[in-house]
């Protein structure tokens, strides 16, 4: 089957693009490793207009349900290769399946940054985590640490404070970067211990994490006894493992953010991008902005296909 558009990613951008594409009457396919993207891991979403506070998973389920109402076809697989031949895109997955489309929307989302310190890889899944909603419940009544100073670090600390005995919130700067609303809640939570101007230099333990080593002493000690470490230091665009084979090289900027125009078009005709994979690196990255870009990308696809007819 030749699709009008294949959308890679099922987060806010990808699912919104599918909804709009379906409403335009475009045959579209969504390919994603999992539904919801990293937005599903949000502890609490309080700023999505028209919706009461809810978890990211709950909100993304609403996106997914609406896409399915429009008969969206969604398959869960990892895309490994995208090429363009005679104006048609061919998308290959890790399962060695090939799909074809007239256009493609890259809504790949983002992946977590790492600390790149000794012990991080060794203890992943054994005390080190990048997903507090996934792994937080395993640390009930235990002592944990969260690394980071933005919104994700703050919301994860608040979540963990509800179930853990103590939460160390460690940030390399002298003040936090998160929204004032989250900072106020952090200051009111007695279980959260704030440690500023410190970096984690090593993660140690036996079978599981037992302590971390800081670059500077805290209360006269560089080692901090913990049971778990949650790393929330931001993210970078996903998709660096995908091989792009185009007549024109896909234009990107630092950290592999994709350059797009007003209709979310890339420099490759028929290829669009939306959400957290797009430049500039410092733009606002929220569920609402990703969804908006997904809608614009679908509109861009509609206009592109109309001009080709």
BALUMVEX-484712 format. One record per residue (C-alpha): residue number from 1; residue in one letter; x, y, z. Coordinates in steps of 0.02 Angstrom, whole numbers, plus 50000, padded with zeros to 5 digits. Layout:
BEGIN
<i=NUM	aa=A	east=X	north=Y	up=Z>
...
! end
This chain:
BEGIN
<i=1	aa=X	east=50000	north=50000	up=50000>
<i=2	aa=X	east=50058	north=50176	up=49961>
<i=3	aa=X	east=50012	north=50294	up=50102>
<i=4	aa=X	east=49988	north=50480	up=50081>
<i=5	aa=X	east=50094	north=50503	up=50236>
<i=6	aa=X	east=50189	north=50398	up=50362>
<i=7	aa=X	east=50208	north=50477	up=50533>
<i=8	aa=X	east=50355	north=50415	up=50635>
<i=9	aa=X	east=50318	north=50437	up=50819>
<i=10	aa=X	east=50161	north=50422	up=50925>
<i=11	aa=X	east=50187	north=50563	up=51049>
<i=12	aa=X	east=50088	north=50727	up=51052>
<i=13	aa=X	east=50158	north=50784	up=50883>
<i=14	aa=X	east=50136	north=50619	up=50793>
<i=15	aa=X	east=49961	north=50580	up=50857>
<i=16	aa=X	east=49900	north=50756	up=50822>
<i=17	aa=X	east=49973	north=50746	up=50647>
<i=18	aa=X	east=49878	north=50584	up=50620>
<i=19	aa=X	east=49715	north=50660	up=50682>
<i=20	aa=X	east=49732	north=50808	up=50564>
<i=21	aa=X	east=49789	north=50700	up=50419>
<i=22	aa=X	east=49638	north=50586	up=50442>
<i=23	aa=X	east=49522	north=50736	up=50444>
<i=24	aa=X	east=49599	north=50791	up=50279>
<i=25	aa=X	east=49558	north=50620	up=50209>
<i=26	aa=X	east=49740	north=50569	up=50195>
<i=27	aa=X	east=49787	north=50386	up=50211>
<i=28	aa=X	east=49914	north=50388	up=50351>
<i=29	aa=X	east=50012	north=50263	up=50452>
<i=30	aa=X	east=50090	north=50295	up=50622>
<i=31	aa=X	east=50247	north=50196	up=50665>
<i=32	aa=X	east=50315	north=50210	up=50841>
<i=33	aa=X	east=50416	north=50110	up=50967>
<i=34	aa=X	east=50280	north=50142	up=51097>
<i=35	aa=X	east=50124	north=50249	up=51117>
<i=36	aa=X	east=50127	north=50420	up=51198>
<i=37	aa=X	east=50312	north=50459	up=51189>
<i=38	aa=X	east=50403	north=50532	up=51339>
<i=39	aa=X	east=50248	north=50637	up=51376>
<i=40	aa=X	east=50171	north=50478	up=51447>
<i=41	aa=X	east=50298	north=50484	up=51589>
<i=42	aa=X	east=50244	north=50655	up=51652>
<i=43	aa=X	east=50195	north=50643	up=51835>
<i=44	aa=X	east=50064	north=50779	up=51820>
<i=45	aa=X	east=50007	north=50891	up=51676>
<i=46	aa=X	east=49924	north=51047	up=51745>
<i=47	aa=X	east=49943	north=51167	up=51598>
<i=48	aa=X	east=49856	north=51084	up=51451>
<i=49	aa=X	east=49711	north=51202	up=51410>
<i=50	aa=X	east=49537	north=51133	up=51431>
<i=51	aa=X	east=49593	north=50981	up=51530>
<i=52	aa=X	east=49594	north=50957	up=51719>
<i=53	aa=X	east=49760	north=50905	up=51798>
<i=54	aa=X	east=49802	north=50726	up=51749>
<i=55	aa=X	east=49952	north=50614	up=51724>
<i=56	aa=X	east=50044	north=50618	up=51559>
<i=57	aa=X	east=49990	north=50439	up=51528>
<i=58	aa=X	east=49807	north=50486	up=51549>
<i=59	aa=X	east=49822	north=50635	up=51431>
<i=60	aa=X	east=49914	north=50536	up=51298>
<i=61	aa=X	east=49783	north=50399	up=51306>
<i=62	aa=X	east=49656	north=50533	up=51258>
<i=63	aa=X	east=49765	north=50580	up=51109>
<i=64	aa=X	east=49779	north=50397	up=51059>
<i=65	aa=X	east=49594	north=50363	up=51079>
<i=66	aa=X	east=49550	north=50513	up=50970>
<i=67	aa=X	east=49672	north=50459	up=50835>
<i=68	aa=X	east=49593	north=50286	up=50835>
<i=69	aa=X	east=49420	north=50363	up=50820>
<i=70	aa=X	east=49478	north=50426	up=50649>
<i=71	aa=X	east=49530	north=50248	up=50604>
<i=72	aa=X	east=49716	north=50286	up=50619>
<i=73	aa=X	east=49826	north=50137	up=50579>
<i=74	aa=X	east=49962	north=50122	up=50711>
<i=75	aa=X	east=50100	north=49994	up=50719>
<i=76	aa=X	east=50233	north=49979	up=50853>
<i=77	aa=X	east=50406	north=49954	up=50780>
<i=78	aa=X	east=50576	north=50039	up=50772>
<i=79	aa=X	east=50617	north=50129	up=50610>
<i=80	aa=X	east=50796	north=50098	up=50553>
<i=81	aa=X	east=50806	north=50166	up=50376>
<i=82	aa=X	east=50718	north=50299	up=50272>
<i=83	aa=X	east=50758	north=50325	up=50089>
<i=84	aa=X	east=50678	north=50417	up=49944>
<i=85	aa=X	east=50671	north=50343	up=49769>
<i=86	aa=X	east=50580	north=50423	up=49622>
<i=87	aa=X	east=50480	north=50535	up=49738>
<i=88	aa=X	east=50422	north=50395	up=49853>
<i=89	aa=X	east=50484	north=50367	up=50030>
<i=90	aa=X	east=50527	north=50192	up=50089>
<i=91	aa=X	east=50529	north=50160	up=50275>
<i=92	aa=X	east=50610	north=50003	up=50344>
<i=93	aa=X	east=50588	north=49940	up=50522>
<i=94	aa=X	east=50696	north=49834	up=50635>
<i=95	aa=X	east=50578	north=49690	up=50596>
<i=96	aa=X	east=50635	north=49706	up=50413>
<i=97	aa=X	east=50466	north=49766	up=50352>
<i=98	aa=X	east=50452	north=49903	up=50219>
<i=99	aa=X	east=50317	north=50035	up=50203>
<i=100	aa=X	east=50296	north=50165	up=50066>
<i=101	aa=X	east=50224	north=50341	up=50068>
<i=102	aa=X	east=50215	north=50501	up=49967>
<i=103	aa=X	east=50267	north=50603	up=50120>
<i=104	aa=X	east=50341	north=50574	up=50292>
<i=105	aa=X	east=50320	north=50668	up=50456>
<i=106	aa=X	east=50461	north=50644	up=50581>
<i=107	aa=X	east=50387	north=50658	up=50756>
<i=108	aa=X	east=50525	north=50560	up=50840>
<i=109	aa=X	east=50522	north=50651	up=51007>
<i=110	aa=X	east=50670	north=50651	up=51123>
<i=111	aa=X	east=50777	north=50537	up=51230>
<i=112	aa=X	east=50851	north=50564	up=51401>
<i=113	aa=X	east=51023	north=50638	up=51425>
<i=114	aa=X	east=51145	north=50537	up=51528>
<i=115	aa=X	east=51271	north=50588	up=51661>
<i=116	aa=X	east=51410	north=50486	up=51577>
<i=117	aa=X	east=51489	north=50444	up=51744>
<i=118	aa=X	east=51562	north=50279	up=51809>
<i=119	aa=X	east=51426	north=50161	up=51869>
<i=120	aa=X	east=51284	north=50237	up=51768>
<i=121	aa=X	east=51274	north=50099	up=51637>
<i=122	aa=X	east=51319	north=49962	up=51759>
<i=123	aa=X	east=51177	north=50004	up=51879>
<i=124	aa=X	east=51043	north=50046	up=51751>
<i=125	aa=X	east=50890	north=49949	up=51808>
<i=126	aa=X	east=50977	north=49911	up=51973>
<i=127	aa=X	east=50949	north=50078	up=52057>
<i=128	aa=X	east=50982	north=50198	up=51912>
<i=129	aa=X	east=50827	north=50255	up=51817>
<i=130	aa=X	east=50773	north=50386	up=51691>
<i=131	aa=X	east=50586	north=50358	up=51723>
<i=132	aa=X	east=50519	north=50399	up=51895>
<i=133	aa=X	east=50340	north=50351	up=51851>
<i=134	aa=X	east=50400	north=50181	up=51792>
<i=135	aa=X	east=50522	north=50140	up=51932>
<i=136	aa=X	east=50473	north=50255	up=52075>
<i=137	aa=X	east=50356	north=50130	up=52159>
<i=138	aa=X	east=50503	north=50011	up=52185>
<i=139	aa=X	east=50580	north=50137	up=52307>
<i=140	aa=X	east=50438	north=50150	up=52431>
<i=141	aa=X	east=50504	north=50202	up=52602>
<i=142	aa=X	east=50683	north=50211	up=52536>
<i=143	aa=X	east=50807	north=50353	up=52509>
<i=144	aa=X	east=50829	north=50414	up=52331>
<i=145	aa=X	east=50915	north=50555	up=52238>
<i=146	aa=X	east=50859	north=50653	up=52087>
<i=147	aa=X	east=50985	north=50743	up=51977>
<i=148	aa=X	east=50927	north=50898	up=51883>
<i=149	aa=X	east=50856	north=51071	up=51907>
<i=150	aa=X	east=50716	north=51088	up=51780>
<i=151	aa=X	east=50532	north=51047	up=51779>
<i=152	aa=X	east=50558	north=50860	up=51754>
<i=153	aa=X	east=50678	north=50848	up=51901>
<i=154	aa=X	east=50557	north=50944	up=52011>
<i=155	aa=X	east=50402	north=50845	up=51964>
<i=156	aa=X	east=50495	north=50681	up=51987>
<i=157	aa=X	east=50554	north=50737	up=52159>
<i=158	aa=X	east=50377	north=50781	up=52210>
<i=159	aa=X	east=50313	north=50613	up=52149>
<i=160	aa=X	east=50450	north=50518	up=52240>
<i=161	aa=X	east=50423	north=50619	up=52400>
<i=162	aa=X	east=50249	north=50543	up=52413>
<i=163	aa=X	east=50317	north=50366	up=52426>
<i=164	aa=X	east=50501	north=50377	up=52478>
<i=165	aa=X	east=50577	north=50410	up=52648>
<i=166	aa=X	east=50691	north=50549	up=52585>
<i=167	aa=X	east=50730	north=50631	up=52418>
<i=168	aa=X	east=50893	north=50722	up=52381>
<i=169	aa=X	east=50872	north=50846	up=52238>
<i=170	aa=X	east=51045	north=50879	up=52166>
<i=171	aa=X	east=51079	north=51020	up=52044>
<i=172	aa=X	east=51244	north=51083	up=51975>
<i=173	aa=X	east=51191	north=51267	up=51978>
<i=174	aa=X	east=51158	north=51382	up=52125>
<i=175	aa=X	east=50972	north=51394	up=52086>
<i=176	aa=X	east=50840	north=51288	up=52001>
<i=177	aa=X	east=50780	north=51317	up=51823>
<i=178	aa=X	east=50603	north=51249	up=51839>
<i=179	aa=X	east=50440	north=51345	up=51841>
<i=180	aa=X	east=50403	north=51450	up=51995>
<i=181	aa=X	east=50249	north=51346	up=52033>
<i=182	aa=X	east=50353	north=51188	up=52048>
<i=183	aa=X	east=50488	north=51276	up=52150>
<i=184	aa=X	east=50356	north=51332	up=52274>
<i=185	aa=X	east=50296	north=51152	up=52297>
<i=186	aa=X	east=50475	north=51091	up=52315>
<i=187	aa=X	east=50506	north=51217	up=52455>
<i=188	aa=X	east=50349	north=51159	up=52545>
<i=189	aa=X	east=50394	north=50974	up=52539>
<i=190	aa=X	east=50492	north=50926	up=52696>
<i=191	aa=X	east=50552	north=50760	up=52627>
<i=192	aa=X	east=50650	north=50845	up=52487>
<i=193	aa=X	east=50828	north=50896	up=52530>
<i=194	aa=X	east=50900	north=51021	up=52407>
<i=195	aa=X	east=51085	north=51007	up=52364>
<i=196	aa=X	east=51146	north=51146	up=52249>
<i=197	aa=X	east=51315	north=51177	up=52165>
<i=198	aa=X	east=51353	north=50992	up=52163>
<i=199	aa=X	east=51378	north=50861	up=52028>
<i=200	aa=X	east=51371	north=50672	up=52036>
<i=201	aa=X	east=51541	north=50604	up=51986>
<i=202	aa=X	east=51517	north=50417	up=52019>
<i=203	aa=X	east=51382	north=50290	up=52060>
<i=204	aa=X	east=51434	north=50146	up=52171>
<i=205	aa=X	east=51362	north=49987	up=52243>
<i=206	aa=X	east=51368	north=49798	up=52242>
<i=207	aa=X	east=51218	north=49715	up=52160>
<i=208	aa=X	east=51119	north=49876	up=52175>
<i=209	aa=X	east=51157	north=50061	up=52199>
<i=210	aa=X	east=51220	north=50099	up=52374>
<i=211	aa=X	east=51292	north=50273	up=52361>
<i=212	aa=X	east=51347	north=50414	up=52246>
<i=213	aa=X	east=51504	north=50521	up=52250>
<i=214	aa=X	east=51486	north=50710	up=52234>
<i=215	aa=X	east=51617	north=50828	up=52164>
<i=216	aa=X	east=51611	north=50933	up=52323>
<i=217	aa=X	east=51571	north=50885	up=52502>
<i=218	aa=X	east=51394	north=50897	up=52570>
<i=219	aa=X	east=51388	north=50903	up=52760>
<i=220	aa=X	east=51575	north=50862	up=52762>
<i=221	aa=X	east=51557	north=50706	up=52652>
<i=222	aa=X	east=51570	north=50677	up=52465>
<i=223	aa=X	east=51479	north=50510	up=52471>
<i=224	aa=X	east=51291	north=50506	up=52490>
<i=225	aa=X	east=51201	north=50347	up=52544>
<i=226	aa=X	east=51051	north=50312	up=52431>
<i=227	aa=X	east=50949	north=50165	up=52366>
<i=228	aa=X	east=50906	north=50239	up=52197>
<i=229	aa=X	east=50958	north=50376	up=52077>
<i=230	aa=X	east=50839	north=50460	up=51954>
<i=231	aa=X	east=50925	north=50558	up=51815>
<i=232	aa=X	east=50821	north=50705	up=51751>
<i=233	aa=X	east=50945	north=50820	up=51662>
<i=234	aa=X	east=50852	north=50854	up=51502>
<i=235	aa=X	east=50843	north=50771	up=51334>
<i=236	aa=X	east=50905	north=50771	up=51155>
<i=237	aa=X	east=50814	north=50726	up=50993>
<i=238	aa=X	east=50785	north=50542	up=50956>
<i=239	aa=X	east=50817	north=50460	up=50791>
<i=240	aa=X	east=51005	north=50470	up=50776>
<i=241	aa=X	east=51008	north=50283	up=50738>
<i=242	aa=X	east=50898	north=50304	up=50584>
<i=243	aa=X	east=50991	north=50300	up=50419>
<i=244	aa=X	east=50928	north=50437	up=50303>
<i=245	aa=X	east=50960	north=50408	up=50118>
<i=246	aa=X	east=50900	north=50562	up=50022>
<i=247	aa=X	east=50956	north=50655	up=49866>
<i=248	aa=X	east=50978	north=50804	up=49982>
<i=249	aa=X	east=51061	north=50793	up=50152>
<i=250	aa=X	east=50936	north=50824	up=50292>
<i=251	aa=X	east=50984	north=50990	up=50371>
<i=252	aa=X	east=51010	north=50990	up=50559>
<i=253	aa=X	east=51088	north=51101	up=50690>
<i=254	aa=X	east=51180	north=51060	up=50852>
<i=255	aa=X	east=51123	north=50903	up=50945>
<i=256	aa=X	east=51036	north=50843	up=50785>
<i=257	aa=X	east=50885	north=50958	up=50795>
<i=258	aa=X	east=50802	north=50962	up=50624>
<i=259	aa=X	east=50783	north=51129	up=50534>
<i=260	aa=X	east=50605	north=51161	up=50472>
<i=261	aa=X	east=50507	north=51300	up=50387>
<i=262	aa=X	east=50338	north=51378	up=50426>
<i=263	aa=X	east=50243	north=51224	up=50369>
<i=264	aa=X	east=50363	north=51109	up=50465>
<i=265	aa=X	east=50443	north=51060	up=50299>
<i=266	aa=X	east=50626	north=51008	up=50294>
<i=267	aa=X	east=50747	north=51040	up=50151>
<i=268	aa=X	east=50698	north=50869	up=50079>
<i=269	aa=X	east=50537	north=50888	up=49976>
<i=270	aa=X	east=50395	north=50787	up=50053>
<i=271	aa=X	east=50484	north=50764	up=50219>
<i=272	aa=X	east=50414	north=50857	up=50370>
<i=273	aa=X	east=50461	north=50861	up=50554>
<i=274	aa=X	east=50366	north=50911	up=50711>
<i=275	aa=X	east=50385	north=50916	up=50898>
<i=276	aa=X	east=50540	north=50895	up=51003>
<i=277	aa=X	east=50653	north=50846	up=50856>
<i=278	aa=X	east=50642	north=51018	up=50776>
<i=279	aa=X	east=50754	north=51170	up=50793>
<i=280	aa=X	east=50796	north=51288	up=50873>
<i=281	aa=X	east=50872	north=51195	up=51021>
<i=282	aa=X	east=50812	north=51321	up=51150>
<i=283	aa=X	east=50628	north=51333	up=51101>
<i=284	aa=X	east=50484	north=51292	up=51219>
<i=285	aa=X	east=50457	north=51104	up=51219>
<i=286	aa=X	east=50289	north=51062	up=51293>
<i=287	aa=X	east=50146	north=50945	up=51248>
<i=288	aa=X	east=50045	north=51092	up=51180>
<i=289	aa=X	east=50183	north=51154	up=51065>
<i=290	aa=X	east=50220	north=50979	up=51001>
<i=291	aa=X	east=50035	north=50952	up=50963>
<i=292	aa=X	east=50027	north=51119	up=50873>
<i=293	aa=X	east=50176	north=51075	up=50764>
<i=294	aa=X	east=50097	north=50907	up=50724>
<i=295	aa=X	east=49941	north=50995	up=50662>
<i=296	aa=X	east=50044	north=51117	up=50557>
<i=297	aa=X	east=50146	north=50973	up=50484>
<i=298	aa=X	east=49987	north=50881	up=50430>
<i=299	aa=X	east=49924	north=51041	up=50350>
<i=300	aa=X	east=50092	north=51058	up=50263>
<i=301	aa=X	east=50075	north=50880	up=50197>
<i=302	aa=X	east=49900	north=50917	up=50132>
<i=303	aa=X	east=49961	north=51072	up=50039>
<i=304	aa=X	east=50112	north=50980	up=49971>
<i=305	aa=X	east=50007	north=50838	up=49901>
<i=306	aa=X	east=49876	north=50958	up=49831>
<i=307	aa=X	east=50009	north=51051	up=49732>
<i=308	aa=X	east=50077	north=50888	up=49661>
<i=309	aa=X	east=49909	north=50832	up=49593>
! end
